[in-house]
Amino acid sequence: MKMKGDEMMKRYAGYGVVFATVFAIGTTGALGEDAAPEFPKIGVAADLELFYENSDNVGREGDNDKFKSNQLYFDINGKFDKNLSAKLKLDGADIVSSDGKVVTEKIVEEANFTAKHIGGSPVTVVFGKDEMPFGLDYDKYLNDSIAHQFEIDKVWGFHGIVDIPGVGNVAAAAYQHRHSDDDEVDASNETGDNYAAKLTIDKLVKNLTVKLSGASESYSDTAVTDDDTGVTTTTMKDEETRYGAGAILKIGDLGNINAEYIAFNNLNGTPDYDPSLITLGVEYDVVDKTVIWGRYEIIDDDTPETTENDFWSVGVKYSPTKNYSLMVEYSNFNSGDMKDATDLNVAKGSTDDAILVGVRAKF
C-alpha cells in the first residue's frame, strides 16, 4: 500500500523521536559518575553539491538545461565513548519521488548505531540503516558512474567488520533490499534473504587498494490480475547474485588509476539475464589544488543490440580549500535514464553530450 506524503512525514517524525530517545538514554548512561568528562559528544556536519547541467536530454521531459543535486547531506553524530556511537544522516536530494509528489524513504540515508572493538577484539558491528559492504565505492564527480548505481545503500540491516592486521578488513552483512514489488506472490525481503560481503586489502602493498565483494538478493515471482478480464499474469523471478572486483593505484603525488568490474547473475531477479560492467578511471594532479580526470564505462553483452554499451566523462576540479571544490564536466550519457540504470538497459541513441558546472562543499 502506498503512503501519502503526510503519513510518510509522520513516520519520519517517529524515526526522529526514536533516535532522540535512544540518544537521550545513551547520554544519561554516559554521564554517570564513572564516565569520562569528554563524553558524550555531538557532531553536526553537512555535504552539499549543486550543479547546472546543459544537454538536449537533461530529463525525461526533454528540457535542455536544469539545476540538479545528487547529494544534500546533513549528519548528526553522537559519540558516547571512544567505541560507541550513533548516526543520523539525511539526504535532501532524495526527499521526494522523481515526480516531486511523494515523500520517499530514501531521505534517510543512514540511521545506525556502531560498536567498535567489541570486548577489545578487532570486531566492529553496525546496526540500522547504512550502506552495505559491496563495490569499490569510488565516485567523486557530479555525474555519477553507472557502477555507483549498484551500491547497496539506504537499506536496513546489520553488518560486522573485522580488521586484519597488515592486510585490511573483511565485512559481511544481512539486510532488507529496496526493491520489493507490491505484486509479489510471496514475501522476499526478509533480512536473512539478502546478504553481502567485502574484503578490503589496503595495507598489504603501499599505494594500492583492492576490494573484492559479492552480494545476493532474493526476488519473489509477481502476479498481476487485469481488472477487466480477470486474467492473472505471473512473472517468474530468480535470486540475483553479483560479484565485484576493484582497485585504486595511487601514483605518488600525481594522482591515481582506478578500475572496477561487476558481474551479475539474474540481474533484478530476471532469469538468465547476466550482464557485466567495467569502469576505468584516471585522475591527474596537474597543478596545486587542480585535478583533471577521465572515466570510461562499458556494459558487456547479455544485453540486447538495441541498448547503449559504452559511456564516458572527463572533467576538472579546482579546490581552493580542502572542503570546497568547483567542478566542470563533459559527459556522454543519458541524463534522464542513467540515474535509474540499474537494469543496464539504456536505449540505443538515447545518449547525449552534456556539460555540467557545479560546486561541492563540506562543513
C-alpha positions as CSV (number, residue, x, y, z in Angstrom):
1,M,0.0,0.0,0.0
2,K,1.4,3.4,-0.9
3,M,1.5,6.0,1.8
4,K,0.5,9.7,1.4
5,G,3.1,12.4,2.0
6,D,1.7,13.4,5.4
7,E,1.7,9.8,6.5
8,M,5.3,9.5,5.4
9,M,6.2,12.6,7.3
10,K,4.6,11.2,10.5
11,R,6.7,8.1,10.0
12,Y,9.9,10.0,9.8
13,A,8.9,12.2,12.7
14,G,8.6,8.9,14.6
15,Y,12.1,7.9,13.5
16,G,13.3,11.2,14.9
17,V,11.6,10.6,18.2
18,V,13.1,7.1,18.5
19,F,16.6,8.4,17.6
20,A,16.3,11.2,20.1
21,T,15.0,8.9,22.8
22,V,17.8,6.4,22.3
23,F,20.3,9.2,22.2
24,A,19.0,10.6,25.4
25,I,19.2,7.2,27.1
26,G,22.7,6.7,25.9
27,T,23.6,10.2,27.1
28,T,22.2,9.6,30.5
29,G,24.2,6.5,30.9
30,A,27.4,8.1,29.6
31,L,27.1,10.9,32.1
32,G,27.4,8.6,35.1
33,E,30.0,9.3,37.8
34,D,32.5,6.9,36.2
35,A,32.1,8.4,32.7
36,A,34.9,10.3,31.1
37,P,34.2,14.0,31.2
38,E,34.7,14.5,27.4
39,F,31.7,12.2,26.5
40,P,29.1,12.3,25.2
41,K,30.0,14.3,22.1
42,I,27.6,15.6,19.4
43,G,28.8,16.5,16.0
44,V,26.9,18.1,13.1
45,A,28.2,18.1,9.5
46,A,26.9,18.9,6.0
47,D,27.9,17.9,2.5
48,L,26.3,20.0,-0.3
49,E,26.5,19.5,-4.0
50,L,24.7,21.7,-6.6
51,F,25.3,21.8,-10.3
52,Y,23.9,23.1,-13.6
53,E,23.5,20.8,-16.5
54,N,23.1,21.7,-20.1
55,S,22.1,18.9,-22.5
56,D,19.5,18.0,-25.1
57,N,18.2,15.3,-22.8
58,V,18.5,16.6,-19.2
59,G,15.3,15.0,-18.0
60,R,12.5,12.8,-19.1
61,E,10.6,15.9,-20.1
62,G,13.2,16.8,-22.7
63,D,14.4,20.0,-21.1
64,N,17.8,21.3,-22.3
65,D,19.1,22.7,-19.0
66,K,18.4,22.2,-15.3
67,F,19.8,22.8,-11.8
68,K,20.3,19.5,-10.1
69,S,21.8,17.9,-7.0
70,N,22.9,14.3,-6.2
71,Q,23.6,14.9,-2.5
72,L,22.4,17.3,0.1
73,Y,23.6,15.6,3.2
74,F,23.0,16.6,6.8
75,D,24.7,14.5,9.6
76,I,24.2,14.3,13.3
77,N,26.7,12.1,15.1
78,G,26.6,11.1,18.8
79,K,29.7,9.6,20.4
80,F,29.3,8.0,23.8
81,D,32.8,6.8,24.3
82,K,35.7,6.0,22.0
83,N,34.0,2.9,20.7
84,L,30.2,3.6,20.9
85,S,28.4,5.9,18.5
86,A,25.2,6.7,16.7
87,K,24.5,8.5,13.5
88,L,21.6,10.1,11.6
89,K,22.2,11.1,8.0
90,L,19.6,12.8,5.9
91,D,19.8,13.4,2.1
92,G,17.7,16.3,1.0
93,A,18.3,15.4,-2.7
94,D,16.0,12.4,-2.1
95,I,13.3,14.0,0.0
96,V,10.6,13.4,-2.7
97,S,10.0,11.0,-5.5
98,S,11.1,11.7,-9.0
99,D,7.8,13.3,-9.8
100,G,8.0,15.5,-6.7
101,K,4.7,14.3,-5.3
102,V,5.5,11.8,-2.6
103,V,7.9,11.9,0.3
104,T,10.3,8.9,0.0
105,E,12.0,6.7,2.5
106,K,15.3,7.5,0.7
107,I,15.5,10.8,2.6
108,V,17.0,8.8,5.5
109,E,20.5,8.0,4.1
110,E,21.7,6.4,7.4
111,A,20.4,5.8,10.9
112,N,22.5,3.5,12.8
113,F,24.5,2.5,15.9
114,T,28.1,1.4,15.8
115,A,30.1,-0.5,18.4
116,K,33.8,-0.8,17.7
117,H,36.4,-3.2,19.0
118,I,33.9,-5.2,20.9
119,G,35.5,-6.7,24.0
120,G,38.9,-5.5,22.9
121,S,38.6,-7.5,19.7
122,P,39.1,-6.3,16.1
123,V,35.4,-6.6,15.5
124,T,33.0,-3.7,14.7
125,V,29.3,-4.1,14.4
126,V,26.9,-1.6,12.7
127,F,23.1,-1.9,13.3
128,G,20.4,0.1,11.5
129,K,20.2,1.8,8.1
130,D,23.5,2.1,6.4
131,E,25.5,1.3,3.2
132,M,26.2,-2.4,3.0
133,P,29.7,-3.8,2.0
134,F,29.7,-4.0,-1.8
135,G,31.7,-2.5,-4.6
136,L,34.7,-0.1,-4.9
137,D,32.6,2.8,-3.7
138,Y,34.7,5.3,-5.7
139,D,32.8,8.2,-7.0
140,K,33.8,11.9,-6.6
141,Y,32.1,13.6,-9.5
142,L,28.9,15.4,-10.4
143,N,27.9,12.8,-13.0
144,D,27.7,9.5,-11.1
145,S,29.2,6.4,-12.7
146,I,26.9,3.5,-13.7
147,A,28.8,1.4,-11.1
148,H,27.7,3.9,-8.4
149,Q,24.1,2.8,-9.0
150,F,24.9,-0.7,-7.7
151,E,26.0,0.4,-4.3
152,I,23.8,-1.2,-1.7
153,D,22.9,1.9,0.3
154,K,19.9,3.3,2.2
155,V,18.9,-0.2,3.4
156,W,18.1,-1.5,6.9
157,G,20.2,-4.3,8.2
158,F,23.3,-5.1,10.2
159,H,26.9,-5.9,9.4
160,G,30.2,-6.7,11.0
161,I,33.7,-5.6,10.1
162,V,36.8,-7.5,11.2
163,D,40.2,-5.8,11.0
164,I,43.0,-7.9,9.6
165,P,46.4,-6.5,10.7
166,G,48.8,-5.8,7.8
167,V,46.1,-6.6,5.3
168,G,42.9,-4.5,5.7
169,N,39.5,-5.8,6.8
170,V,36.6,-8.1,5.9
171,A,32.9,-7.2,6.2
172,A,29.7,-9.2,6.0
173,A,26.1,-8.0,6.2
174,A,22.4,-9.1,6.1
175,Y,19.8,-6.5,5.0
176,Q,16.4,-5.7,3.6
177,H,16.7,-4.5,0.0
178,R,14.7,-1.7,-1.5
179,H,13.3,-3.5,-4.5
180,S,10.2,-5.2,-3.1
181,D,7.2,-5.3,-5.5
182,D,3.6,-4.7,-4.4
183,D,2.5,-7.6,-6.6
184,E,4.8,-10.2,-5.1
185,V,3.3,-13.7,-4.7
186,D,5.4,-14.4,-1.6
187,A,7.4,-12.1,0.6
188,S,11.1,-11.9,-0.5
189,N,12.6,-9.2,1.7
190,E,13.4,-10.8,5.0
191,T,16.7,-9.6,6.3
192,G,18.2,-13.1,6.1
193,D,17.3,-13.4,2.4
194,N,19.8,-10.7,1.3
195,Y,23.4,-10.6,2.2
196,A,26.7,-9.0,1.1
197,A,30.4,-9.4,1.9
198,K,33.6,-7.5,1.0
199,L,37.3,-8.0,1.5
200,T,39.4,-4.8,1.5
201,I,43.1,-5.0,1.1
202,D,44.7,-1.6,1.6
203,K,47.7,-2.3,3.9
204,L,49.5,-5.1,2.1
205,V,51.0,-3.1,-0.8
206,K,51.8,0.6,-0.5
207,N,49.6,2.9,-2.5
208,L,47.3,0.1,-3.7
209,T,43.8,-0.6,-2.5
210,V,41.9,-3.7,-3.7
211,K,38.3,-4.6,-2.9
212,L,36.6,-7.9,-3.6
213,S,32.9,-8.3,-2.9
214,G,29.8,-10.3,-3.5
215,A,26.1,-10.0,-2.8
216,S,22.9,-11.9,-3.2
217,E,19.3,-10.6,-3.2
218,S,16.1,-12.6,-3.3
219,Y,13.1,-11.8,-5.5
220,S,9.6,-13.3,-5.5
221,D,7.5,-14.1,-8.5
222,T,5.0,-11.3,-9.3
223,A,1.4,-11.8,-10.3
224,V,-0.9,-9.0,-11.8
225,T,-4.6,-9.6,-12.4
226,D,-6.3,-7.5,-15.1
227,D,-9.4,-5.8,-13.6
228,D,-11.3,-6.1,-16.8
229,T,-10.6,-9.6,-18.0
230,G,-9.7,-11.2,-14.7
231,V,-6.6,-12.8,-16.3
232,T,-3.6,-13.1,-14.0
233,T,-0.1,-12.7,-15.5
234,T,2.7,-14.2,-13.5
235,T,6.3,-13.1,-14.0
236,M,8.9,-15.5,-12.8
237,K,11.8,-14.2,-10.7
238,D,15.1,-15.7,-9.5
239,E,17.7,-14.9,-6.9
240,E,20.2,-12.2,-8.0
241,T,23.9,-12.6,-7.3
242,R,26.6,-10.1,-8.1
243,Y,30.4,-10.1,-7.8
244,G,32.7,-7.2,-7.8
245,A,36.5,-6.6,-8.0
246,G,38.0,-3.1,-7.9
247,A,41.4,-1.4,-7.4
248,I,42.8,2.1,-6.8
249,L,46.5,2.6,-7.5
250,K,47.9,5.8,-6.2
251,I,50.8,7.2,-8.3
252,G,52.8,9.2,-5.8
253,D,51.5,12.8,-5.7
254,L,50.5,12.7,-9.4
255,G,47.0,11.1,-9.0
256,N,45.6,7.6,-9.4
257,I,44.3,4.9,-11.7
258,N,41.1,3.1,-10.7
259,A,39.2,0.2,-12.2
260,E,36.2,-1.9,-11.3
261,Y,34.4,-5.0,-12.7
262,I,30.9,-6.1,-11.6
263,A,29.2,-9.2,-12.9
264,F,25.6,-10.2,-12.4
265,N,23.6,-13.4,-12.4
266,N,19.8,-12.9,-12.8
267,L,20.1,-9.1,-12.5
268,N,17.0,-7.7,-10.7
269,G,15.7,-11.2,-10.4
270,T,15.3,-11.6,-14.2
271,P,16.2,-15.3,-15.0
272,D,19.3,-15.8,-17.2
273,Y,20.0,-12.1,-17.5
274,D,23.7,-12.0,-16.8
275,P,25.3,-8.7,-17.9
276,S,28.6,-7.2,-16.6
277,L,30.1,-3.8,-16.3
278,I,33.7,-2.4,-16.5
279,T,34.7,1.0,-15.2
280,L,38.1,2.6,-15.9
281,G,39.2,5.9,-14.5
282,V,42.3,8.1,-14.1
283,E,43.0,11.3,-12.0
284,Y,45.9,13.6,-12.5
285,D,47.0,16.5,-10.3
286,V,48.1,19.0,-12.9
287,V,48.9,21.8,-10.5
288,D,48.4,22.5,-6.9
289,K,44.7,22.3,-6.0
290,T,43.6,21.3,-9.5
291,V,42.8,17.8,-10.7
292,I,41.8,16.6,-14.2
293,W,40.1,13.2,-14.6
294,G,38.5,10.8,-17.1
295,R,36.2,7.8,-16.8
296,Y,35.1,5.2,-19.3
297,E,32.5,2.5,-18.7
298,I,31.4,-0.4,-20.9
299,I,28.5,-2.7,-20.4
300,D,29.4,-6.2,-21.5
301,D,26.9,-8.1,-23.6
302,D,24.0,-10.2,-22.5
303,T,22.1,-7.0,-23.3
304,P,20.1,-6.5,-26.5
305,E,21.7,-4.8,-29.5
306,T,19.2,-2.0,-29.0
307,T,21.0,-0.8,-25.9
308,E,24.0,1.5,-25.5
309,N,27.1,-0.2,-24.3
310,D,29.7,2.5,-23.5
311,F,29.8,5.8,-21.7
312,W,32.5,8.4,-20.9
313,S,33.1,11.5,-18.9
314,V,36.0,14.0,-18.4
315,G,36.4,16.9,-16.0
316,V,38.4,19.3,-14.0
317,K,38.1,20.0,-10.3
318,Y,39.6,23.0,-8.5
319,S,39.7,23.1,-4.7
320,P,40.8,26.4,-3.3
321,T,40.4,24.9,0.2
322,K,40.3,21.3,1.5
323,N,36.5,21.1,1.7
324,Y,35.4,23.3,-1.2
325,S,35.5,22.4,-4.8
326,L,34.5,23.9,-8.2
327,M,33.9,21.4,-11.0
328,V,33.3,21.4,-14.7
329,E,32.5,18.1,-16.5
330,Y,31.7,17.0,-20.1
331,S,29.9,13.7,-20.4
332,N,28.3,11.4,-22.9
333,F,25.4,9.7,-21.2
334,N,21.7,9.5,-20.9
335,S,20.7,12.1,-18.3
336,G,17.1,11.1,-18.0
337,D,17.7,7.3,-17.5
338,M,21.2,6.8,-16.1
339,K,20.1,7.7,-12.6
340,D,17.9,4.6,-12.7
341,A,20.0,2.4,-14.9
342,T,20.1,-0.5,-12.5
343,D,18.9,-2.8,-15.3
344,L,21.8,-1.7,-17.6
345,N,19.2,-1.2,-20.4
346,V,19.8,2.2,-21.8
347,A,18.1,2.7,-25.2
348,K,20.4,2.9,-28.3
349,G,20.7,6.5,-29.4
350,S,19.5,8.0,-26.2
351,T,22.8,9.2,-25.0
352,D,23.8,12.8,-25.4
353,D,26.7,15.1,-24.7
354,A,26.2,17.2,-21.6
355,I,28.1,20.0,-19.8
356,L,27.9,20.1,-16.0
357,V,29.2,23.0,-13.9
358,G,28.9,22.7,-10.1
359,V,30.2,23.3,-6.6
360,R,30.6,21.0,-3.6
361,A,31.3,22.0,0.0
362,K,31.7,20.1,3.3
363,F,31.4,21.7,6.6
